[in-house]
Amino acid sequence: MAALAELAVAPADLAELTAQMDRIVGFVAQLTALGDLSIGAAEPLGPRVTPLRDDVVTPADLGLGPSDLAPEFVDGFFVVPRLGAMEEP
Amino acid sequence: MSAREVALAVGARLGEADRAGLNATLAWSEAALLAEAERVDALPGQGPLHALPVAIKDNIVTTGLPTTCGSRILEGYRSPFDATVIRRLHAAGAFVACKTNLDEFAMGSSTEHSAFGRVLHPMDHARVPGGSSGGSAALVAAGVVPMALGSETGGSVRQPASFCGVVGVKPTYGRVSRYGLVAFGSSLDCVSVFARTVGDAARLLGVIAGPDPRDATTLSAPPITPHAPVRSLSGTTIGLPREYFPGDLDRGVRAACDAAIARLRELGATIVEVSLPHSALAVPAYYIIAPAEAAANLARFDGARYGARAPAGGDVRALYRATRGAGFGAEVRRRILVGTYVLSAGYYDTYYGHAQAVRRRIAGDFSHAFAGGVDFLFTPTAPTTAFKAGEKTGDPVAMYLADVFVCPASLAGLPAMSLPIGRSEGLPIGGQLIAPPLAEAGMLATAAALERVLDAGAEVR
């Protein structure tokens, strides 16, 4: 599961984490014993007044411009370090 | 007072709070306060929150101060834009006092899960202020700021408001823009408010609420217009859901609720018992839905898109894993793992499908109660007063159950609030009002009427 979630877990933490996950999944699993709850009243959530809106682009109006956020901004592109270039060899 | 004088006074109080070890702030500076004050003093008129300092939970982005979400992975991050709620505070004449400590990415009920240390309860440093918006609650309770912004996903403003003895209001889902609120559970997240009085909370909520073209889930609803002060609750029906008053409820909490119910009756309200049978399933449903959404939302913190990159050899996935493994704390990792599990092939229907069905049942229970003539529901906000630090950190499920009375309204998207109703052994107790969708104004007026006749600082017997 940690691999699916792209999370490194130290081997020393695995036993405790596994026990905690068992406890949490065991707790939420009480819902699975309820049978099929999809039958019957399906109450929509929240107030029913949300309208569909036109799909229009609005300006981002950034407090800092894109050029303030990257080391260089050339011809409309960010110039950023190559992946791995900033780490120790 | 000029905004500059206010800023200097707030800076002094923030310094005192930091020196006292409250650990409620993550970022502030006198220079930033004075810059904010200069902007306010230059405004042409006086807005509804003129020169009022507001503390901001550190998962709401600001250009003036860093935003960390209480996480090492975002340490030093500065947003290129202000959240919509920050822009609205500025337009109303308020200024940002500081960024406040929180459970990492708003995941927790005690503010013990911050990468920058736990927040102390302002009245008893051995206890927790509640969470996840514990820093905001503690600063308002300590009198450092008059109001603060927090965020709710499953009760993260109402529960700390109850523990700290302040007012906390969660609006209807969609009332307040989420643009600039770092996403945790997108179908649940609500920017919410703290204040020392119901009236101040209403003023703050009125300023930040309203549709926003940058958040498609905001509602095109009329603004929250404060009601004239209500002296009588004659004609108002208050429902008491029996599932929220179990036999083993803390004696002090029960006594404070009984006293508040008596005051509501004296004000002329009709009190009726109702049933919300699926509320008992809210916590397990929440801990499927919220982690599932969190697992998706937090995928962006990988060292490439967001997050401080950890050294890693190998391919790009090794980089992701090392960054996320090193950058996230224990509770965030647990929730990402649970979310990944319940969304994985073979388990999706078993867990996520059931939780969504339960969520609809919970919403249906509330609708049924309101359709039956109940105007508002009254319950305890939390099953106990503030618990001791470390008391629940060893058992995640025990911690989750601290939110048993606040989770249901979050799942149903309803407005709800906590106000102080008394004290037990010196610790505050909160009472919760839950309202139908978009009925914030009536809920706040009812709370204000109750606030006027209660002595919230009195010990209950």
Boltz contact constraints between the chains, C-beta under 6 A:
constraints:
  - contact:
      token1: [A, 1]
      token2: [B, 337]
      max_distance: 6.0
  - contact:
      token1: [A, 1]
      token2: [B, 340]
      max_distance: 6.0
  - contact:
      token1: [A, 1]
      token2: [B, 341]
      max_distance: 6.0
  - contact:
      token1: [A, 4]
      token2: [B, 340]
      max_distance: 6.0
  - contact:
      token1: [A, 5]
      token2: [B, 336]
      max_distance: 6.0
  - contact:
      token1: [A, 5]
      token2: [B, 337]
      max_distance: 6.0
  - contact:
      token1: [A, 5]
      token2: [B, 340]
      max_distance: 6.0
  - contact:
      token1: [A, 6]
      token2: [B, 320]
      max_distance: 6.0
  - contact:
      token1: [A, 6]
      token2: [B, 321]
      max_distance: 6.0
  - contact:
      token1: [A, 6]
      token2: [B, 324]
      max_distance: 6.0
  - contact:
      token1: [A, 7]
      token2: [B, 324]
      max_distance: 6.0
  - contact:
      token1: [A, 7]
      token2: [B, 325]
      max_distance: 6.0
  - contact:
      token1: [A, 7]
      token2: [B, 333]
      max_distance: 6.0
  - contact:
      token1: [A, 8]
      token2: [B, 321]
      max_distance: 6.0
  - contact:
      token1: [A, 8]
      token2: [B, 322]
      max_distance: 6.0
  - contact:
      token1: [A, 8]
      token2: [B, 325]
      max_distance: 6.0
  - contact:
      token1: [A, 20]
      token2: [B, 396]
      max_distance: 6.0
  - contact:
      token1: [A, 23]
      token2: [B, 397]
      max_distance: 6.0
  - contact:
      token1: [A, 24]
      token2: [B, 338]
      max_distance: 6.0
  - contact:
      token1: [A, 24]
      token2: [B, 396]
      max_distance: 6.0
  - contact:
      token1: [A, 27]
      token2: [B, 397]
      max_distance: 6.0
  - contact:
      token1: [A, 28]
      token2: [B, 284]
      max_distance: 6.0
  - contact:
      token1: [A, 28]
      token2: [B, 287]
      max_distance: 6.0
  - contact:
      token1: [A, 28]
      token2: [B, 288]
      max_distance: 6.0
  - contact:
      token1: [A, 30]
      token2: [B, 284]
      max_distance: 6.0
  - contact:
      token1: [A, 31]
      token2: [B, 284]
      max_distance: 6.0
  - contact:
      token1: [A, 31]
      token2: [B, 354]
      max_distance: 6.0
  - contact:
      token1: [A, 31]
      token2: [B, 358]
      max_distance: 6.0
  - contact:
      token1: [A, 32]
      token2: [B, 350]
      max_distance: 6.0
  - contact:
      token1: [A, 32]
      token2: [B, 354]
      max_distance: 6.0
  - contact:
      token1: [A, 37]
      token2: [B, 357]
      max_distance: 6.0
  - contact:
      token1: [A, 38]
      token2: [B, 357]
      max_distance: 6.0
  - contact:
      token1: [A, 41]
      token2: [B, 364]
      max_distance: 6.0
  - contact:
      token1: [A, 42]
      token2: [B, 360]
      max_distance: 6.0
  - contact:
      token1: [A, 43]
      token2: [B, 360]
      max_distance: 6.0
  - contact:
      token1: [A, 43]
      token2: [B, 363]
      max_distance: 6.0
  - contact:
      token1: [A, 43]
      token2: [B, 364]
      max_distance: 6.0
  - contact:
      token1: [A, 43]
      token2: [B, 367]
      max_distance: 6.0
  - contact:
      token1: [A, 45]
      token2: [B, 363]
      max_distance: 6.0
  - contact:
      token1: [A, 45]
      token2: [B, 413]
      max_distance: 6.0
  - contact:
      token1: [A, 46]
      token2: [B, 173]
      max_distance: 6.0
  - contact:
      token1: [A, 46]
      token2: [B, 413]
      max_distance: 6.0
  - contact:
      token1: [A, 47]
      token2: [B, 437]
      max_distance: 6.0
  - contact:
      token1: [A, 47]
      token2: [B, 438]
      max_distance: 6.0
  - contact:
      token1: [A, 49]
      token2: [B, 219]
      max_distance: 6.0
  - contact:
      token1: [A, 50]
      token2: [B, 219]
      max_distance: 6.0
  - contact:
      token1: [A, 51]
      token2: [B, 220]
      max_distance: 6.0
  - contact:
      token1: [A, 58]
      token2: [B, 213]
      max_distance: 6.0
  - contact:
      token1: [A, 62]
      token2: [B, 80]
      max_distance: 6.0
  - contact:
      token1: [A, 62]
      token2: [B, 81]
      max_distance: 6.0
  - contact:
      token1: [A, 63]
      token2: [B, 63]
      max_distance: 6.0
  - contact:
      token1: [A, 63]
      token2: [B, 80]
      max_distance: 6.0
  - contact:
      token1: [A, 63]
      token2: [B, 81]
      max_distance: 6.0
  - contact:
      token1: [A, 63]
      token2: [B, 82]
      max_distance: 6.0
  - contact:
      token1: [A, 64]
      token2: [B, 80]
      max_distance: 6.0
  - contact:
      token1: [A, 69]
      token2: [B, 80]
      max_distance: 6.0
  - contact:
      token1: [A, 87]
      token2: [B, 311]
      max_distance: 6.0
